[in-house]
Amino acid sequence: MGSFKNETRTNVSLRIEQTNNADEFIVSGRGELHLSVLIEDMRREGLEFQVSKPEAITKIVKDKIHEPYERIFIETNEEYLGTLAEELSSRLGQMEDVRNDGNGNITIVYKLPTRGLIGLRSFLLRATHGNSMMSNELLGYEIMSRNIKSTRFGSIVASEKGIALTYGIRNAQNLGSTFVPPNTSVYEGMVVGMHNRDGDLNINICKEKKKTNMRASSADIFESLEPPKIFSLEEALDFIATDELAEITPHNIRLRKKVLNSDQRHRIARSGKH
C-alpha cells in the first residue's frame, strides 16, 4: 500500500480503494495505458503482484447500466484498412469517418465503448507492423450495449508443479499454442498455452517421454517445437479471462487461474459461481 500512496501524491488521476481483503486493491486510472505505466513502475521497484483483467468503470442512470464511450483516431497505411475495420467492428466500433491524404495514408475515426479499447494498442502494433498512431477522446456515457464476443479459445493449464519438458510441451502443442519454453518452472493452475477449442484443458506439461533406448533419448534433444508466444504486459491484460490473473514480477509475466486447484475450479463451475 505504501507504493500506492506515494504514487497518488503526484499521479492525481489515480484512485486506490481498499477491499475487504487486506492484500487486494481496486486501482482506477485513465485507461489501459495509464495503468500499464503504473504496473511497469512497480515492477522496476522490485515488487511482485497479480492483476485481474481491466474493466471500464460503469454507472447506473435511471436503473440502467451506462458505460463510457470514446472516439478514436488511427493514422496508418490504407493497406491495413480492411484488417482494422474488421477488428474494430468486433469491438463494437462504429465507423464515423475515413480520410485519405492521397499518398496512401489514411486516418480512420471510430466511436466505440471504452472496454473495446482494452488490448487495441497491442493489436495495432502487430497488425500494422508498428506503422500506426492512435489517439482518443472521451465522449461520455451511454447505455451499455451487447457483450464483446471473445475471439480466444480456452486455456491450456498446467496440472502439475515442476519443470516444463520438451515432450510435455510437444503434447500441448498438438492441442493448441504454448506460452513457455522448455526448462521453465511451472505450477498447478498456471496458464501455459491456449487451447484450439472452447473450454480449458488441464495437461501435465512436465511429462517426460519414457526412454526405450539411448537412440530415442538422444533424438528427443533435437525435437523441434513451435516457439512459445511471449506476452507483453498489454497483451497479457487483454488475453486473460475473467477467471484468470496476470502475475507480474520484475523479470517475468505469467498467466494463472485465480483458483489454482483444478478440482476446486470444477466444483465452482458446477455450482455456477464465478
Secondary structure, DSSP 8 states (H G I E B T S, - for coil): -HHHHHHHHH-TT-EEEE-SSTT-EEEE-SSHHHHHHHHHHHHHTT--EEE-------EEETTEEEEEEEEEEEEEEGGGHHHHHHHHHHTT-EEEEEEE-SSSEEEEEEEEEGGGGTTHHHHHHHHTTT-EEEEEEEEEEEE--S--------EEEE-S-EE--HHHHHHHHTTEEES--TT-EE-TTEEEEEESSSS-EEE-TT------SHHHHHHHHT----------HHHHHHH--TTEEEEE-SS-EEEEESS--HHHHHHHHHHT--
